[in-house]
Amino acid sequence: MNFQQLRSVRETVRCGFNLTEVALMLHTSQPGVSRQIRELEEELGVDIFVRAGKRLTGLTPPGKDLLPIVERLLLDAENLKRAGQDYSTQMEGQLSVAATHSQARYALPHVVKDFRDKFPKVTLHLHQGSPKQVAAMLLSGEADIGVATEALADYAQLVTLPCYRWTHSIVVPPGHPLLDQQEPVTLQQLAQYPIITYELGYTGRSHIDNAFAAHDLQPEVVLTAMDADVIKTYVELGMGVGIVASVALDADRDKNLRILDAGHLFQVNVTRLGLRRGAWLRGYAYSFIETFVPTLTREVVAQTLASASPLEA
């Protein structure tokens, strides 16, 4: 048994049983991948994959039981490598952070700058994607740390920790009728205008939809986007009323817009930091986390990572 065989099994599942893609991922040939899998199956005495001729179409029942063990062995091997690097080169290495557009644009810039000042020899990779893509990057090992508001807590293989709470705000052009209201804006009033807000699954969008649905309101959402700057651009053009994260607003930068509080309309959101359960974090990764959220010290994060079950995390 060797790690190349284990990698062949893991990547075959990740690539949807397409051995051509697996060969590209592992920098080898398709026959080489098939041979690695077959040799492992012969050593274990069971078929890991269901076959239709020469094609692999799925996992056998033994294969489904063996896959978590394969992934754990490969994770432990990577952890061993990282642990050695942590002691031999404490100030050098790579750190991969996956975040949604809003987090990368508004929450992380100062954190990244401070981290780079402290660890100039660490190469930092910042990936952007949807919450589900952030989770997928964590699960695949492509990212060490994930930051998102939605979806991360839905994966038992991930440890998630709360970072900060935030609310939504309403943005309108100068002179908009909502600005004439003496009382706080209501959902009924808001629903009278075209809405521009986030795409489904982004930046607390579910809380927005749930609030309208709870009052039997069906607002006209005329445009959605992943990024608040895009939303604000089309609000400035007079296409509708914007609903964005409050952290995405700046009075000096958004001089062409007027801001109304919406904290009373929509549920408070929680941005979470995600880590793959069982993963070894380099020392500078803990430093990045603590720079982002001072209360998430190395001791707190390490204790959470060592939790016995997802519920404890």
LINKA-V489754 format. One record per residue. N is the residue number from 0. RES is the residue in one small letter. PHI is phi as a letter, one per 40 degrees, with the letter a starting at -180 (none if undefined). OMEGA is omega in whole degrees, -180 to 180 (999 if undefined). Layout:
# LINKA-V489754
n=<N;N>
res=<RES;RES>
phi=<PHI;PHI>
omega=<OMEGA;OMEGA>
This chain:
# LINKA-V489754
n=<0;1;2;3;4;5;6;7;8;9;10;11;12;13;14;15;16;17;18;19;20;21;22;23;24;25;26;27;28;29;30;31;32;33;34;35;36;37;38;39;40;41;42;43;44;45;46;47;48;49;50;51;52;53;54;55;56;57;58;59;60;61;62;63;64;65;66;67;68;69;70;71;72;73;74;75;76;77;78;79;80;81;82;83;84;85;86;87;88;89;90;91;92;93;94;95;96;97;98;99;100;101;102;103;104;105;106;107;108;109;110;111;112;113;114;115;116;117;118;119;120;121;122;123;124;125;126;127;128;129;130;131;132;133;134;135;136;137;138;139;140;141;142;143;144;145;146;147;148;149;150;151;152;153;154;155;156;157;158;159;160;161;162;163;164;165;166;167;168;169;170;171;172;173;174;175;176;177;178;179;180;181;182;183;184;185;186;187;188;189;190;191;192;193;194;195;196;197;198;199;200;201;202;203;204;205;206;207;208;209;210;211;212;213;214;215;216;217;218;219;220;221;222;223;224;225;226;227;228;229;230;231;232;233;234;235;236;237;238;239;240;241;242;243;244;245;246;247;248;249;250;251;252;253;254;255;256;257;258;259;260;261;262;263;264;265;266;267;268;269;270;271;272;273;274;275;276;277;278;279;280;281;282;283;284;285;286;287;288;289;290;291;292;293;294;295;296;297;298;299;300;301;302;303;304;305;306;307;308;309;310;311;312>
res=<m;n;f;q;q;l;r;s;v;r;e;t;v;r;c;g;f;n;l;t;e;v;a;l;m;l;h;t;s;q;p;g;v;s;r;q;i;r;e;l;e;e;e;l;g;v;d;i;f;v;r;a;g;k;r;l;t;g;l;t;p;p;g;k;d;l;l;p;i;v;e;r;l;l;l;d;a;e;n;l;k;r;a;g;q;d;y;s;t;q;m;e;g;q;l;s;v;a;a;t;h;s;q;a;r;y;a;l;p;h;v;v;k;d;f;r;d;k;f;p;k;v;t;l;h;l;h;q;g;s;p;k;q;v;a;a;m;l;l;s;g;e;a;d;i;g;v;a;t;e;a;l;a;d;y;a;q;l;v;t;l;p;c;y;r;w;t;h;s;i;v;v;p;p;g;h;p;l;l;d;q;q;e;p;v;t;l;q;q;l;a;q;y;p;i;i;t;y;e;l;g;y;t;g;r;s;h;i;d;n;a;f;a;a;h;d;l;q;p;e;v;v;l;t;a;m;d;a;d;v;i;k;t;y;v;e;l;g;m;g;v;g;i;v;a;s;v;a;l;d;a;d;r;d;k;n;l;r;i;l;d;a;g;h;l;f;q;v;n;v;t;r;l;g;l;r;r;g;a;w;l;r;g;y;a;y;s;f;i;e;t;f;v;p;t;l;t;r;e;v;v;a;q;t;l;a;s;a;s;p;l;e;a>
phi=<none;a;c;c;c;c;c;c;c;c;c;c;c;c;c;g;g;c;c;c;c;c;c;c;c;c;f;a;b;c;c;c;c;d;c;c;c;c;c;c;c;c;c;c;g;a;c;c;b;c;b;b;g;c;c;c;b;i;c;c;d;c;c;c;c;c;d;d;c;d;c;c;c;c;c;c;c;c;c;c;c;c;c;c;c;c;c;c;b;c;b;b;i;b;b;b;b;b;a;c;d;c;c;c;c;b;c;b;d;c;c;c;c;c;c;c;c;c;b;c;c;c;c;b;b;b;b;b;a;c;d;c;c;c;c;c;c;c;c;c;g;c;b;c;b;b;b;a;c;b;g;d;c;c;b;c;c;b;c;b;b;c;b;a;b;a;b;c;b;b;b;a;c;d;g;c;d;c;c;c;c;c;b;d;c;b;c;c;c;c;c;c;b;d;b;b;a;c;c;d;g;b;f;g;d;c;c;c;c;c;c;c;c;c;b;f;b;b;c;c;c;c;a;b;a;c;b;c;c;c;d;c;d;c;c;c;c;g;c;i;c;c;b;b;c;c;c;c;b;a;d;c;c;b;c;c;b;b;b;b;c;b;c;c;c;b;d;c;b;b;c;b;b;b;b;c;d;g;c;c;b;c;d;c;c;c;c;c;c;c;c;c;b;d;c;c;c;d;c;c;c;c;c;c;c;c;d;c;a;d;c;c;c>
omega=<178;-175;178;176;180;178;179;179;-177;-177;177;178;-178;-177;177;176;177;-174;176;178;179;180;178;-180;-174;178;179;-180;178;176;178;178;180;-180;179;-179;-178;180;178;179;180;180;-179;179;178;172;179;-175;171;-177;171;-171;178;-177;173;-175;-180;178;172;175;175;179;179;178;-176;-175;178;178;177;-179;180;178;180;177;178;178;178;178;179;179;-179;179;177;179;-178;180;-176;-180;-173;-175;-178;177;-179;175;-179;-179;177;-177;173;-178;-178;180;-179;-175;-170;-173;-170;-174;-179;177;180;-180;180;180;180;178;-177;-178;-176;-178;176;177;-177;177;-180;180;177;179;177;177;179;178;176;178;-180;179;176;-177;-179;-177;178;179;177;-176;176;179;-180;179;-176;169;-173;-177;-178;-175;-179;-179;-179;169;179;179;180;-179;179;-180;179;-179;176;173;176;177;-179;175;176;178;-180;-178;180;-180;-179;-178;177;-180;176;-179;177;176;179;178;-178;-177;180;-175;174;-176;173;-177;-174;174;177;179;-179;163;174;-179;-179;178;177;-179;-178;-179;179;-178;-180;179;179;178;178;-178;177;177;-173;-178;175;180;179;-171;-178;180;177;179;-178;179;-178;172;178;179;177;-177;-180;178;-178;172;-175;175;-179;-179;-178;-176;178;-174;-180;-177;-176;-176;-178;-179;174;-171;176;-179;177;-179;-180;-176;-172;-179;177;-179;179;173;-176;173;-177;177;177;-179;177;-178;176;178;174;-178;-178;175;175;179;177;-179;-178;175;179;-180;-175;-180;179;180;179;-179;-180;-178;-179;179;179;179;-178;-179;-176;-177;178;-179;-179;179;999>
